Amino acid sequence: MSVPEHTIHYLEIVTRDVAATRELYTQVYGWRFKAVPELGGAFVAELPNGSRCGIRAPLRDTETPIVRTYLRVADLDQAAQRAQQLGAKLAIDRMEIPGHGTIAIYLIGGIEQGMWQLPS
C-alpha cells in the first residue's frame, strides 16, 4: 500500500538506543520491524496505513538523535524548489535510495523535514 501524496510516508527515528526504542514501539503499538540495511541500517516497520517507521543509530559521531518526518511528494525537484521559495534551506538537496525512491531534507524554523518521492 502506498500512502497518498502529502502525507507521512516515512517517520525516521535516530537514537543511540535502537533496541530499547524498537522494543517500545513493538510493545506499545504492536509494530514489527525488519532490518533494512540500505536505509542507514534502520529497522523498519510498515504501518497499517502504508506509512513506514524506521529506527536507526546515528551514522556519524556528529549526528544527534532526531525524529524526522518525510512527506510523500510526486515530484521531488518541484517540491524542493517550492520549499526553498518559501524560505526553507536544503540540507540534502536530493539523494537516491536504490529501490526505495529519492529524498530531500530541508530546514525551516530550526526543524528538519523530509520529502520522499517513490521510484517510478
BAFIMAR-264518 format. One line per field, with one value per atom (N, C-alpha, C, O, CB): z, x, y; atom name. Coordinates in steps of 0.2 Angstrom, whole numbers, always signed. Glycine has a CB too. Layout:
# residues N
w: Z; ...
u: X; ...
v: Y; ...
kolpa: CA; ...
END
This chain:
# residues 120
w: +0; +0; +0; +4; +6; -4; -4; -1; -3; -12; +3; +6; +1; -3; +12; +2; -3; -2; +3; -1; -8; -8; -3; -1; -15; +0; +5; +12; +16; +3; +13; +20; +22; +17; +19; +28; +30; +27; +28; +38; +23; +20; +25; +26; +14; +28; +32; +39; +38; +28; +44; +51; +53; +54; +56; +53; +54; +61; +63; +49; +65; +72; +73; +72; +77; +74; +75; +83; +86; +71; +85; +93; +94; +90; +96; +100; +102; +105; +106; +107; +107; +109; +105; +107; +117; +99; +94; +97; +96; +88; +101; +104; +108; +108; +108; +113; +118; +114; +116; +123; +109; +106; +102; +101; +101; +98; +94; +99; +97; +90; +104; +109; +111; +112; +115; +113; +115; +110; +111; +117; +103; +98; +97; +95; +92; +98; +97; +102; +101; +97; +108; +114; +114; +116; +120; +113; +114; +108; +109; +115; +102; +96; +92; +87; +91; +94; +90; +83; +79; +89; +82; +76; +75; +80; +75; +70; +69; +64; +58; +66; +66; +62; +59; +62; +67; +53; +50; +48; +46; +44; +48; +46; +38; +34; +47; +37; +30; +29; +30; +28; +28; +28; +23; +25; +25; +18; +13; +16; +13; +6; +21; +24; +31; +36; +26; +30; +35; +41; +46; +38; +39; +44; +49; +54; +48; +46; +50; +51; +47; +47; +56; +57; +55; +58; +65; +51; +48; +49; +48; +40; +51; +52; +47; +46; +59; +43; +39; +43; +46; +32; +43; +47; +43; +37; +49; +47; +43; +38; +33; +48; +38; +33; +27; +22; +36; +27; +22; +23; +20; +15; +28; +31; +33; +35; +36; +34; +37; +43; +43; +32; +48; +53; +53; +54; +60; +53; +53; +59; +61; +47; +63; +69; +67; +66; +75; +68; +67; +72; +75; +60; +72; +76; +72; +65; +78; +75; +71; +66; +68; +76; +61; +55; +56; +53; +49; +61; +62; +69; +72; +57; +72; +79; +80; +85; +81; +74; +75; +74; +75; +70; +72; +71; +77; +81; +66; +79; +85; +84; +79; +88; +90; +89; +87; +88; +96; +83; +80; +78; +76; +74; +77; +74; +68; +69; +79; +62; +56; +52; +51; +52; +49; +45; +38; +36; +47; +34; +26; +23; +24; +23; +20; +17; +10; +6; +17; +7; +0; -5; -4; -1; -10; -15; -22; -22; -15; -27; -33; -37; -41; -37; -36; -40; -35; -32; -45; -33; -28; -29; -25; -26; -36; -38; -37; -35; -45; -39; -39; -32; -30; -43; -28; -21; -17; -13; -17; -18; -15; -17; -13; -17; -24; -26; -23; -21; -34; -22; -19; -12; -9; -20; -8; -1; +0; +4; +2; -5; -5; -6; -3; -10; -11; -12; -6; -5; -18; -2; +4; +10; +16; +6; +9; +15; +18; +22; +20; +15; +18; +15; +9; +16; +19; +16; +16; +20; +21; +10; +9; +12; +12; +1; +16; +20; +15; +15; +27; +12; +7; +1; +2; +10; -4; -10; -13; -14; -15; -14; -17; -16; -17; -25; -14; -13; -15; -12; -5; -19; -21; -17; -15; -29; -15; -11; -15; -16; -4; -18; -23; -20; -15; -25; -25; -23; -19; -18; -20; -16; -11; -14; -11; -5; -18; -20; -19; -18; -17; -19; -19; -13; -13; -25; -9; -4; -4; -8; +3; +0; +1; +8; +11; -4; +11; +18; +18; +15; +23; +21; +22; +29; +33; +17; +30; +37; +36; +32; +40; +41; +41; +49; +52; +37; +51; +58; +63; +69; +59; +61; +65; +65; +69; +72; +61; +61; +55; +49; +62; +55; +49; +47; +51; +50; +40; +37; +31; +28; +36; +29; +23; +18; +20; +25; +12; +6; +3; +3; +1; +1; -2; -8; -8; +3; -14; -20; -21; -21; -26; -22; -23; -30; -35; -23; -31; -38; -43; -41; -37; -49; -55; -56; -61; -61
u: +4; +0; +4; +10; -5; +3; +6; +2; -4; +8; +5; +1; +0; +4; +5; -5; -6; -1; +2; -13; -1; +4; +2; -3; +3; +8; +7; +5; +3; +3; +6; +5; +12; +16; -1; +12; +19; +20; +16; +18; +25; +27; +32; +32; +31; +36; +42; +43; +44; +48; +43; +45; +52; +52; +39; +57; +63; +65; +65; +69; +67; +69; +77; +79; +65; +81; +88; +89; +88; +92; +92; +93; +99; +101; +87; +102; +108; +106; +110; +112; +100; +97; +92; +86; +94; +94; +89; +85; +79; +93; +88; +85; +79; +74; +90; +80; +75; +70; +64; +78; +71; +66; +62; +56; +70; +65; +62; +57; +51; +67; +59; +55; +49; +44; +60; +50; +45; +39; +33; +47; +41; +36; +33; +27; +39; +37; +34; +29; +23; +39; +30; +26; +20; +14; +30; +21; +15; +11; +5; +18; +14; +10; +9; +5; +12; +13; +12; +16; +15; +5; +20; +24; +29; +32; +27; +30; +35; +40; +39; +32; +47; +52; +56; +57; +56; +59; +64; +70; +69; +61; +76; +82; +81; +80; +88; +83; +83; +90; +90; +77; +95; +102; +103; +106; +107; +99; +100; +97; +98; +97; +93; +91; +95; +92; +83; +101; +106; +106; +108; +104; +105; +105; +98; +98; +111; +93; +87; +83; +84; +82; +79; +74; +68; +66; +74; +64; +58; +52; +52; +59; +47; +40; +35; +35; +37; +32; +26; +20; +18; +25; +17; +11; +5; +5; +11; -1; -7; -9; -12; -12; -8; -10; -5; -6; -11; +1; +6; +12; +17; +3; +11; +17; +22; +21; +15; +28; +34; +37; +37; +39; +40; +44; +50; +51; +40; +56; +62; +66; +66; +66; +69; +73; +80; +82; +70; +85; +92; +96; +94; +94; +103; +108; +111; +110; +113; +114; +117; +122; +126; +121; +123; +128; +135; +140; +125; +135; +142; +142; +136; +144; +147; +148; +144; +142; +155; +144; +141; +133; +130; +144; +130; +123; +120; +121; +121; +115; +112; +105; +102; +110; +102; +96; +90; +91; +94; +86; +81; +75; +76; +84; +69; +63; +62; +60; +57; +62; +61; +56; +56; +68; +51; +46; +47; +50; +39; +45; +46; +39; +36; +51; +37; +31; +32; +37; +28; +27; +27; +25; +20; +22; +30; +28; +29; +32; +33; +25; +25; +31; +34; +19; +33; +39; +44; +43; +37; +49; +54; +57; +57; +59; +59; +63; +58; +60; +65; +52; +47; +45; +45; +40; +44; +43; +48; +47; +41; +54; +60; +61; +63; +67; +60; +61; +56; +57; +60; +49; +44; +46; +45; +37; +48; +50; +55; +55; +53; +60; +66; +63; +65; +71; +58; +55; +51; +51; +50; +49; +45; +50; +47; +40; +57; +61; +65; +69; +58; +63; +67; +74; +75; +63; +79; +85; +87; +85; +91; +89; +90; +96; +102; +91; +96; +101; +104; +110; +99; +100; +101; +97; +91; +101; +100; +96; +92; +86; +101; +95; +92; +97; +103; +91; +94; +98; +94; +88; +101; +96; +93; +94; +100; +95; +89; +90; +87; +81; +86; +92; +90; +85; +85; +96; +80; +74; +69; +63; +77; +70; +66; +63; +58; +69; +67; +65; +70; +76; +59; +68; +73; +70; +64; +74; +75; +73; +77; +82; +75; +74; +77; +76; +71; +75; +80; +79; +80; +85; +84; +75; +76; +75; +72; +71; +77; +76; +72; +73; +83; +67; +63; +61; +59; +56; +62; +61; +65; +63; +54; +71; +75; +73; +76; +75; +68; +66; +68; +67; +58; +70; +72; +65; +62; +78; +64; +59; +61; +66; +53; +58; +60; +54; +48; +62; +56; +52; +54; +60; +52; +49; +51; +47; +41; +50; +50; +47; +48; +54; +50; +43; +44; +47; +46; +37; +50; +53; +47; +42; +57; +49; +44; +42; +38; +47
v: -6; +0; +6; +6; +0; +11; +17; +23; +24; +19; +27; +32; +38; +39; +35; +42; +47; +52; +53; +50; +56; +62; +67; +68; +65; +70; +75; +72; +76; +80; +66; +63; +59; +59; +57; +57; +55; +48; +43; +54; +48; +41; +38; +31; +43; +41; +38; +43; +49; +37; +39; +43; +40; +34; +41; +44; +42; +44; +50; +45; +39; +40; +38; +32; +36; +43; +42; +42; +47; +47; +37; +36; +32; +28; +33; +34; +30; +23; +19; +34; +22; +16; +13; +13; +17; +10; +7; +2; +1; +5; -3; -9; -7; -9; -13; -2; +0; +4; +3; +4; +8; +12; +7; +8; +17; +2; -3; -7; -8; -7; -9; -13; -9; -12; -15; -2; +2; +2; +1; +9; +3; +4; -3; -3; +6; -8; -15; -17; -19; -20; -15; -17; -12; -14; -16; -6; -1; -1; -1; +6; -1; -1; -7; -8; +4; -12; -19; -19; -23; -21; -14; -13; -19; -20; -6; -22; -27; -24; -22; -33; -24; -21; -26; -32; -17; -25; -29; -25; -19; -33; -27; -24; -22; -26; -28; -16; -13; -9; -3; -8; -13; -10; -4; +1; -15; -4; +2; +8; +14; +0; +8; +14; +16; +17; +13; +16; +18; +13; +14; +24; +6; +1; +1; -1; +2; +5; +5; -1; -6; +11; -2; -7; -3; +2; -10; -6; -3; -7; -13; -1; -3; -6; -3; +3; -6; -7; -5; -4; -9; -10; +2; +3; +1; +1; +10; +0; -2; +3; +1; -2; +9; +14; +14; +18; +21; +10; +11; +15; +14; +13; +19; +23; +18; +12; +28; +21; +16; +20; +26; +14; +17; +20; +16; +10; +19; +20; +17; +20; +26; +19; +15; +17; +15; +9; +13; +20; +18; +22; +27; +20; +20; +23; +29; +29; +18; +34; +39; +36; +31; +44; +39; +37; +40; +37; +38; +45; +48; +51; +52; +53; +52; +55; +61; +63; +55; +65; +72; +72; +77; +77; +66; +66; +65; +60; +60; +70; +70; +66; +66; +77; +63; +60; +65; +71; +57; +62; +66; +62; +56; +70; +65; +62; +66; +72; +61; +63; +67; +64; +58; +67; +68; +65; +67; +72; +69; +62; +63; +62; +57; +57; +68; +68; +65; +67; +75; +61; +59; +64; +68; +53; +65; +70; +67; +62; +76; +69; +66; +68; +65; +68; +75; +77; +81; +86; +82; +77; +80; +86; +91; +74; +87; +93; +99; +104; +93; +98; +104; +105; +111; +102; +100; +102; +105; +109; +95; +103; +106; +113; +117; +102; +114; +121; +126; +131; +121; +123; +127; +128; +134; +124; +123; +124; +130; +134; +118; +130; +135; +142; +147; +133; +142; +149; +151; +157; +148; +147; +149; +150; +150; +144; +149; +151; +145; +146; +154; +139; +133; +133; +135; +126; +130; +129; +121; +117; +132; +119; +112; +110; +112; +111; +105; +101; +96; +95; +99; +92; +87; +88; +87; +79; +91; +93; +87; +87; +96; +81; +75; +69; +70; +77; +64; +58; +52; +51; +58; +48; +42; +37; +35; +40; +33; +27; +21; +20; +27; +18; +12; +8; +5; +8; +7; +3; +6; +3; -3; +12; +15; +22; +24; +16; +25; +32; +37; +35; +34; +43; +49; +53; +55; +53; +56; +60; +67; +68; +57; +72; +78; +80; +78; +84; +83; +86; +93; +96; +82; +97; +104; +106; +103; +107; +112; +115; +122; +126; +117; +122; +128; +129; +124; +127; +135; +136; +132; +131; +135; +130; +126; +118; +114; +128; +116; +110; +106; +109; +109; +100; +96; +92; +89; +91; +93; +89; +86; +88; +94; +81; +77; +77; +77; +70; +75; +74; +67; +66; +80; +63; +57; +56; +56; +51; +55; +53; +45; +43; +57; +42; +35; +33; +37; +31; +27; +26; +25; +23; +19; +27; +26; +19; +18; +30
kolpa: N; CA; C; O; CB; N; CA; C; O; CB; N; CA; C; O; CB; N; CA; C; O; CB; N; CA; C; O; CB; N; CA; C; O; CB; N; CA; C; O; CB; N; CA; C; O; CB; N; CA; C; O; CB; N; CA; C; O; CB; N; CA; C; O; CB; N; CA; C; O; CB; N; CA; C; O; CB; N; CA; C; O; CB; N; CA; C; O; CB; N; CA; C; O; CB; N; CA; C; O; CB; N; CA; C; O; CB; N; CA; C; O; CB; N; CA; C; O; CB; N; CA; C; O; CB; N; CA; C; O; CB; N; CA; C; O; CB; N; CA; C; O; CB; N; CA; C; O; CB; N; CA; C; O; CB; N; CA; C; O; CB; N; CA; C; O; CB; N; CA; C; O; CB; N; CA; C; O; CB; N; CA; C; O; CB; N; CA; C; O; CB; N; CA; C; O; CB; N; CA; C; O; CB; N; CA; C; O; CB; N; CA; C; O; CB; N; CA; C; O; CB; N; CA; C; O; CB; N; CA; C; O; CB; N; CA; C; O; CB; N; CA; C; O; CB; N; CA; C; O; CB; N; CA; C; O; CB; N; CA; C; O; CB; N; CA; C; O; CB; N; CA; C; O; CB; N; CA; C; O; CB; N; CA; C; O; CB; N; CA; C; O; CB; N; CA; C; O; CB; N; CA; C; O; CB; N; CA; C; O; CB; N; CA; C; O; CB; N; CA; C; O; CB; N; CA; C; O; CB; N; CA; C; O; CB; N; CA; C; O; CB; N; CA; C; O; CB; N; CA; C; O; CB; N; CA; C; O; CB; N; CA; C; O; CB; N; CA; C; O; CB; N; CA; C; O; CB; N; CA; C; O; CB; N; CA; C; O; CB; N; CA; C; O; CB; N; CA; C; O; CB; N; CA; C; O; CB; N; CA; C; O; CB; N; CA; C; O; CB; N; CA; C; O; CB; N; CA; C; O; CB; N; CA; C; O; CB; N; CA; C; O; CB; N; CA; C; O; CB; N; CA; C; O; CB; N; CA; C; O; CB; N; CA; C; O; CB; N; CA; C; O; CB; N; CA; C; O; CB; N; CA; C; O; CB; N; CA; C; O; CB; N; CA; C; O; CB; N; CA; C; O; CB; N; CA; C; O; CB; N; CA; C; O; CB; N; CA; C; O; CB; N; CA; C; O; CB; N; CA; C; O; CB; N; CA; C; O; CB; N; CA; C; O; CB; N; CA; C; O; CB; N; CA; C; O; CB; N; CA; C; O; CB; N; CA; C; O; CB; N; CA; C; O; CB; N; CA; C; O; CB; N; CA; C; O; CB; N; CA; C; O; CB; N; CA; C; O; CB; N; CA; C; O; CB; N; CA; C; O; CB; N; CA; C; O; CB; N; CA; C; O; CB; N; CA; C; O; CB; N; CA; C; O; CB; N; CA; C; O; CB; N; CA; C; O; CB; N; CA; C; O; CB; N; CA; C; O; CB; N; CA; C; O; CB; N; CA; C; O; CB; N; CA; C; O; CB; N; CA; C; O; CB; N; CA; C; O; CB; N; CA; C; O; CB; N; CA; C; O; CB; N; CA; C; O; CB; N; CA; C; O; CB; N; CA; C; O; CB
END
